[in-house]
Amino acid sequence: MKIFKRKNINFDVNAIEMPSKHVLKTVERLYHQGYANPNANYLDGRIAAEMIEKARDKVAKALHCKSNEIFFTSGASESFAWVSKNFKLSVDKRSHPNLISDENKKFRKIPIIAFPLIVSETGENLKNVYNLNMEGANYFVDLTQAIGKTKINLSKYPNIKFACASGQKIGGISGCGILYIREDYQGDFKPLIYGAQEKGMRGGTYNVPAIIAFGEAIEETTKNMSKYISHKGNIINYIVKYLKKFQVEYQIHTNVINITFKNISAATAVELFNKFGFNVSAGSACHSGDEKPSQAYLESGYTEEKAMNTIRISIGRRNKLREAKKFVKILKKILDNYDK
């Protein structure tokens, strides 16, 4: 079997960020040493169950909540679907496309406002848009793009009833996410997938390697957050220096630079960068086949025309300054030859 060999430089880490060497070695050891079903009633099963609980503790520590408030899922999309089964959601239009539903009609109890803490496509931090301490408000916060990029302390905000995240966005492995459910909201919370696992709240055999990877990735990412932010800032500052020199329209938030071209579409720009060895995106990867303008861009003040001409580059901890230097040269080539 031919193994995929990555060739392009990845300036699209908001779509997926490669695991660190530490995470990969941890998972590799797990595969080589073997692991059992955590529900099995023998030693290997109990060891696997213990590893899962240690991963849960690491997630809880990073998010400043109780371990019994963390439930492992297949990703943020499942976590969203799980909450939407139980509550009526009012979803911010800047949310990830997979977290926007038109079928939120048959629900019970209080309405929940759902929004991303950091917008995937623009990098905007919505903490100042939504008053997390507002009396009577109830929030479901998507932390997928926020972990490792801003401080998160769920214990400080009792209005946050639910929160979700996906492992592959923080250097974990695809196929694992979490749902935070405040302890006082668990009593009559109905499962999306029925089974005995996760205290009877979420069925299905545990994805042990992905769960362990999530725990290692979130611990590593939050522990080194200041260093990573500084590193990414240096790369972004270098690119911005040349965006100003080239007189290109751009916006920066968190780890994202949105670049707006005058005369070429974002889809064309993505193909050109791919041709020259870079992964960039026209907004969210899960909506890249859509020929409509990004709703997140429109909500952030872009006109339809500019939204259709805007790409996202997102910088991660594993990107290098030399990659930024190459990016600037490719950008200049595209501007000179295609965006006249």
C-alpha positions as CSV (number, residue, x, y, z in Angstrom):
1,M,0.0,0.0,0.0
2,K,1.3,3.4,-1.0
3,I,1.5,5.7,2.0
4,F,0.5,9.3,1.5
5,K,3.5,11.6,1.5
6,R,2.8,15.2,2.4
7,K,4.4,17.6,0.0
8,N,2.9,21.0,0.6
9,I,3.7,23.4,3.4
10,N,0.6,23.6,5.6
11,F,-0.6,27.1,6.2
12,D,-4.1,25.7,6.9
13,V,-3.7,24.4,10.5
14,N,-7.2,25.5,11.4
15,A,-8.4,22.6,9.2
16,I,-6.0,20.1,10.8
17,E,-2.8,20.4,12.7
18,M,-0.2,17.6,12.6
19,P,0.5,15.8,15.9
20,S,3.8,16.6,17.6
21,K,6.5,14.0,17.9
22,H,5.6,13.4,21.5
23,V,1.9,12.6,20.6
24,L,2.9,10.4,17.7
25,K,5.4,8.4,19.9
26,T,2.8,8.0,22.6
27,V,0.2,6.6,20.2
28,E,2.9,4.4,18.4
29,R,3.9,2.9,21.8
30,L,0.2,2.2,22.5
31,Y,-0.2,0.4,19.2
32,H,3.0,-1.7,19.6
33,Q,2.3,-2.6,23.2
34,G,-1.3,-3.5,22.5
35,Y,-4.4,-2.4,24.2
36,A,-7.7,-3.9,25.1
37,N,-11.4,-2.8,25.2
38,P,-11.6,-0.6,28.3
39,N,-14.9,-2.3,29.3
40,A,-13.3,-5.7,29.4
41,N,-13.0,-7.2,32.9
42,Y,-9.4,-8.3,32.8
43,L,-6.1,-6.6,33.5
44,D,-5.4,-5.2,30.0
45,G,-9.0,-3.8,29.8
46,R,-8.5,-2.1,33.2
47,I,-5.2,-0.6,32.1
48,A,-6.9,0.8,29.0
49,A,-9.7,2.2,31.2
50,E,-7.2,3.8,33.5
51,M,-5.4,5.5,30.5
52,I,-8.7,6.9,29.4
53,E,-9.4,8.4,32.8
54,K,-5.9,9.9,32.9
55,A,-6.7,11.5,29.5
56,R,-10.0,12.8,30.8
57,D,-8.2,14.3,33.8
58,K,-5.7,16.1,31.5
59,V,-8.6,17.6,29.5
60,A,-10.4,18.7,32.7
61,K,-7.2,20.3,34.0
62,A,-6.6,22.2,30.8
63,L,-10.2,23.5,30.7
64,H,-10.4,24.1,34.5
65,C,-13.5,21.9,35.1
66,K,-14.3,18.6,36.8
67,S,-13.3,15.4,35.2
68,N,-16.8,14.0,35.5
69,E,-18.0,16.9,33.3
70,I,-15.9,15.7,30.3
71,F,-17.3,13.1,27.9
72,F,-15.4,11.7,24.9
73,T,-17.1,11.8,21.5
74,S,-16.1,11.3,17.9
75,G,-15.6,15.1,17.4
76,A,-17.2,18.5,17.8
77,S,-19.9,17.7,15.2
78,E,-21.2,14.8,17.3
79,S,-21.0,16.9,20.4
80,F,-23.1,19.6,18.8
81,A,-25.7,17.0,17.6
82,W,-25.8,15.6,21.1
83,V,-26.6,19.0,22.7
84,S,-29.1,19.8,19.9
85,K,-31.0,16.6,20.7
86,N,-31.6,18.0,24.2
87,F,-32.0,21.7,23.8
88,K,-33.1,24.4,21.3
89,L,-30.0,26.1,20.0
90,S,-29.6,29.6,18.7
91,V,-26.5,29.3,16.6
92,D,-24.1,32.2,15.8
93,K,-23.7,32.4,12.0
94,R,-19.9,32.5,12.4
95,S,-19.9,29.0,13.7
96,H,-18.3,26.1,11.8
97,P,-20.6,25.0,9.0
98,N,-21.0,21.6,10.6
99,L,-22.4,23.2,13.7
100,I,-25.2,25.1,12.0
101,S,-28.5,23.3,11.8
102,D,-31.8,24.3,10.2
103,E,-33.7,21.6,12.0
104,N,-33.6,22.9,15.6
105,K,-37.4,22.8,16.1
106,K,-38.4,19.9,18.3
107,F,-36.6,20.6,21.6
108,R,-37.3,21.1,25.3
109,K,-36.3,23.3,28.1
110,I,-34.4,26.6,27.9
111,P,-32.8,27.9,24.7
112,I,-29.1,27.7,24.5
113,I,-26.9,30.2,22.6
114,A,-24.2,28.4,20.6
115,F,-21.1,30.2,19.3
116,P,-17.4,29.6,18.6
117,L,-15.0,31.2,21.1
118,I,-12.6,31.8,18.2
119,V,-14.1,31.8,14.7
120,S,-12.4,29.3,12.4
121,E,-12.4,31.3,9.3
122,T,-11.4,34.7,10.6
123,G,-9.7,34.0,14.0
124,E,-11.9,36.5,15.7
125,N,-12.4,36.1,19.5
126,L,-16.1,36.4,20.4
127,K,-15.5,36.6,24.1
128,N,-16.2,40.3,24.0
129,V,-19.3,39.8,21.8
130,Y,-21.0,37.5,24.2
131,N,-21.1,38.5,27.8
132,L,-20.2,35.2,29.5
133,N,-21.3,36.5,32.8
134,M,-24.7,37.9,31.7
135,E,-27.4,37.0,34.1
136,G,-29.9,34.4,32.7
137,A,-27.8,33.5,29.6
138,N,-27.0,29.9,28.8
139,Y,-24.1,29.2,26.4
140,F,-22.8,26.3,24.4
141,V,-19.2,27.3,23.4
142,D,-17.2,25.7,20.6
143,L,-13.6,25.6,21.8
144,T,-12.3,23.8,18.8
145,Q,-10.1,26.7,17.6
146,A,-9.6,28.3,21.0
147,I,-7.6,25.6,22.8
148,G,-4.0,26.6,23.0
149,K,-4.7,30.0,21.6
150,T,-6.4,31.7,24.5
151,K,-6.9,31.0,28.2
152,I,-10.0,28.9,29.0
153,N,-11.4,28.6,32.5
154,L,-14.9,27.0,32.4
155,S,-15.2,27.2,36.2
156,K,-15.2,31.0,36.0
157,Y,-18.3,31.0,33.7
158,P,-21.4,29.2,35.1
159,N,-23.3,30.4,32.1
160,I,-21.3,28.0,29.9
161,K,-23.4,24.9,30.2
162,F,-21.8,23.0,27.4
163,A,-18.5,23.2,25.4
164,C,-17.0,21.0,22.6
165,A,-13.7,20.5,20.8
166,S,-12.1,18.2,18.3
167,G,-8.7,16.5,18.7
168,Q,-7.3,17.0,15.2
169,K,-7.4,20.7,15.6
170,I,-4.9,20.7,18.5
171,G,-2.5,18.1,17.2
172,G,-4.4,15.1,18.2
173,I,-5.8,12.3,16.0
174,S,-9.0,12.6,13.9
175,G,-12.0,10.7,15.4
176,C,-12.0,12.0,18.9
177,G,-13.6,15.0,20.5
178,I,-15.1,16.1,23.8
179,L,-18.3,17.4,25.2
180,Y,-18.3,19.4,28.4
181,I,-21.6,19.1,30.3
182,R,-21.9,21.1,33.5
183,E,-22.5,18.7,36.4
184,D,-25.9,20.2,37.2
185,Y,-27.1,19.7,33.6
186,Q,-26.3,16.0,33.4
187,G,-29.3,14.6,35.3
188,D,-31.9,14.5,32.5
189,F,-29.5,14.8,29.6
190,K,-30.5,12.2,27.0
191,P,-27.8,10.3,25.0
192,L,-27.4,10.7,21.3
193,I,-25.8,7.2,21.1
194,Y,-27.1,4.8,23.7
195,G,-24.8,2.3,25.5
196,A,-23.1,1.6,28.8
197,Q,-20.0,3.6,28.1
198,E,-19.3,7.1,29.5
199,K,-21.5,6.5,32.6
200,G,-24.3,5.4,30.3
201,M,-24.3,8.8,28.5
202,R,-22.6,7.9,25.3
203,G,-22.4,4.4,23.8
204,G,-19.8,2.8,21.5
205,T,-16.4,1.2,21.9
206,Y,-13.8,3.7,23.0
207,N,-11.4,5.0,20.4
208,V,-8.5,4.4,22.8
209,P,-5.5,5.8,20.7
210,A,-7.4,8.9,19.7
211,I,-8.5,9.6,23.3
212,I,-5.0,9.2,24.6
213,A,-3.7,11.5,21.8
214,F,-6.3,14.1,22.8
215,G,-5.1,14.0,26.4
216,E,-1.5,14.3,25.4
217,A,-2.2,17.0,22.8
218,I,-4.2,19.3,25.1
219,E,-1.7,19.0,27.9
220,E,1.2,19.8,25.6
221,T,-0.7,22.7,23.8
222,T,-1.9,24.4,27.0
223,K,1.3,24.0,28.9
224,N,3.3,25.6,26.1
225,M,0.7,28.1,25.0
226,S,2.7,31.3,25.6
227,K,5.7,29.9,23.7
228,Y,3.5,28.9,20.8
229,I,1.6,32.2,20.6
230,S,5.0,34.1,20.5
231,H,6.3,31.8,17.8
232,K,3.2,32.1,15.6
233,G,3.3,35.9,16.2
234,N,6.8,36.2,14.8
235,I,5.7,34.3,11.6
236,I,2.6,36.4,11.2
237,N,4.5,39.7,11.7
238,Y,6.9,38.7,9.0
239,I,4.1,38.0,6.5
240,V,2.3,41.2,7.4
241,K,5.4,43.3,6.7
242,Y,5.2,42.2,3.1
243,L,1.4,42.4,2.8
244,K,1.8,46.1,3.7
245,K,4.7,46.4,1.2
246,F,2.6,44.7,-1.6
247,Q,-0.4,46.9,-0.6
248,V,-2.7,43.8,-0.2
249,E,-5.9,44.0,1.8
250,Y,-5.7,41.8,4.9
251,Q,-7.1,41.2,8.4
252,I,-5.5,39.5,11.3
253,H,-7.1,37.8,14.3
254,T,-5.4,35.2,16.6
255,N,-3.4,32.9,14.3
256,V,-5.3,33.8,11.1
257,I,-4.5,36.1,8.3
258,N,-7.3,36.7,5.8
259,I,-6.0,38.0,2.5
260,T,-8.4,39.6,0.0
261,F,-7.5,39.7,-3.7
262,K,-8.7,42.3,-6.1
263,N,-9.3,40.3,-9.3
264,I,-9.0,36.6,-8.5
265,S,-11.4,34.4,-6.6
266,A,-10.4,32.6,-3.4
267,A,-10.9,29.3,-5.2
268,T,-8.4,30.3,-7.9
269,A,-6.0,31.5,-5.3
270,V,-6.2,28.2,-3.4
271,E,-5.4,26.3,-6.5
272,L,-2.4,28.6,-7.3
273,F,-0.9,28.2,-3.9
274,N,-1.4,24.5,-4.1
275,K,0.4,24.5,-7.4
276,F,3.3,26.3,-5.8
277,G,3.4,24.0,-2.7
278,F,1.2,25.6,0.0
279,N,-2.0,24.6,1.7
280,V,-4.3,27.5,2.2
281,S,-8.1,27.7,2.3
282,A,-11.1,29.6,1.0
283,G,-12.6,29.6,4.5
284,S,-13.5,26.4,6.3
285,A,-12.4,23.1,4.7
286,C,-15.8,21.6,5.4
287,H,-17.5,24.2,3.2
288,S,-14.8,24.5,0.5
289,G,-17.0,23.0,-2.2
290,D,-19.6,25.7,-1.7
291,E,-19.7,28.4,-4.3
292,K,-21.5,30.8,-2.0
293,P,-19.6,33.4,0.1
294,S,-18.6,32.3,3.6
295,Q,-21.3,33.2,6.1
296,A,-18.6,33.9,8.7
297,Y,-17.0,36.5,6.4
298,L,-20.3,38.2,5.7
299,E,-21.0,38.3,9.5
300,S,-17.6,39.9,10.0
301,G,-18.4,42.7,7.6
302,Y,-17.1,41.5,4.2
303,T,-19.1,42.3,1.1
304,E,-20.1,39.2,-0.9
305,E,-17.5,40.1,-3.6
306,K,-14.7,40.5,-1.1
307,A,-15.8,37.3,0.8
308,M,-15.5,35.4,-2.5
309,N,-12.0,36.8,-3.0
310,T,-10.7,36.1,0.5
311,I,-8.4,33.3,1.5
312,R,-7.5,32.1,5.0
313,I,-4.0,31.3,6.1
314,S,-3.7,29.9,9.6
315,I,-0.4,29.5,11.3
316,G,0.5,26.7,13.8
317,R,3.2,25.9,16.3
318,R,5.0,23.7,13.8
319,N,5.3,26.3,11.0
320,K,8.7,27.9,10.4
321,L,9.9,31.3,9.5
322,R,11.6,29.9,6.4
323,E,8.1,28.8,5.3
324,A,6.8,32.3,5.7
325,K,9.7,33.6,3.5
326,K,8.7,31.1,0.8
327,F,5.1,32.1,1.2
328,V,5.8,35.7,0.6
329,K,7.7,35.0,-2.6
330,I,4.8,32.9,-3.9
331,L,2.3,35.5,-2.9
332,K,4.3,38.1,-4.9
333,K,4.3,35.9,-7.9
334,I,0.6,35.4,-7.7
335,L,-0.1,39.1,-7.3
336,D,2.2,40.0,-10.3
337,N,0.9,37.4,-12.7
338,Y,-2.8,36.8,-11.8
339,D,-4.2,39.7,-9.6
340,K,-3.6,42.6,-11.9
